[in-house]
Amino acid sequence: MDIGRDNGGVVDLDYEDKAPYAFTGTIKKVVLDLKPAAHEHEKARHEHHSREAVAAGVAG
């Protein structure tokens, strides 16, 4: 989770040298409303990460 800056990858490589994108304003409050993941969402997320791990192992 990024608060106050975007640490994700750039959309266009022309901006790669400008990342990360710091927020220049003032953050007065951050509210996180965390809810338990639904069983199906958790299962799908686990399957997705498993496929990524296998793909990384094959590619690496």
TAVEN-V449774 format. One record per residue. SS is DSSP state (@ for helix, = for strand, . for the rest). NEAR is the number of other C-alpha atoms within 8 Angstrom. D_LAST is the distance of its C-alpha to the last C-alpha in Angstrom with 1 decimal. Layout:
ss=SS near=NEAR d_last=D_LAST
ss=SS near=NEAR d_last=D_LAST
This chain:
ss=. near=2 d_last=26.7
ss=. near=6 d_last=27.9
ss=. near=5 d_last=31.6
ss=. near=7 d_last=33.2
ss== near=9 d_last=30.1
ss== near=10 d_last=27.3
ss=. near=8 d_last=24.0
ss=. near=5 d_last=21.9
ss=. near=4 d_last=20.3
ss=. near=8 d_last=22.8
ss=. near=5 d_last=23.8
ss=. near=6 d_last=24.6
ss=@ near=6 d_last=23.1
ss=@ near=5 d_last=26.7
ss=@ near=9 d_last=26.9
ss=@ near=8 d_last=23.8
ss=@ near=5 d_last=26.1
ss=@ near=6 d_last=28.4
ss=. near=9 d_last=26.1
ss=. near=8 d_last=26.6
ss== near=8 d_last=29.7
ss== near=7 d_last=32.2
ss=. near=6 d_last=35.0
ss=. near=4 d_last=38.3
ss=. near=4 d_last=40.7
ss=. near=4 d_last=41.8
ss=. near=6 d_last=40.2
ss=. near=4 d_last=43.1
ss=. near=4 d_last=41.6
ss=. near=5 d_last=38.4
ss=. near=4 d_last=38.8
ss=. near=4 d_last=36.0
ss=. near=4 d_last=37.0
ss=. near=4 d_last=34.5
ss=. near=4 d_last=35.1
ss=. near=4 d_last=33.5
ss=. near=6 d_last=30.9
ss=. near=6 d_last=32.4
ss=@ near=6 d_last=31.2
ss=@ near=6 d_last=29.8
ss=@ near=8 d_last=28.0
ss=@ near=9 d_last=26.4
ss=@ near=8 d_last=25.4
ss=@ near=8 d_last=23.9
ss=@ near=8 d_last=22.0
ss=@ near=8 d_last=20.7
ss=@ near=8 d_last=19.6
ss=@ near=8 d_last=17.9
ss=@ near=8 d_last=15.9
ss=@ near=8 d_last=15.1
ss=@ near=8 d_last=13.9
ss=@ near=8 d_last=11.6
ss=@ near=8 d_last=10.2
ss=@ near=8 d_last=9.8
ss=@ near=8 d_last=8.3
ss=@ near=8 d_last=5.6
ss=@ near=7 d_last=5.2
ss=@ near=6 d_last=5.6
ss=@ near=5 d_last=3.8
ss=. near=4 d_last=0.0
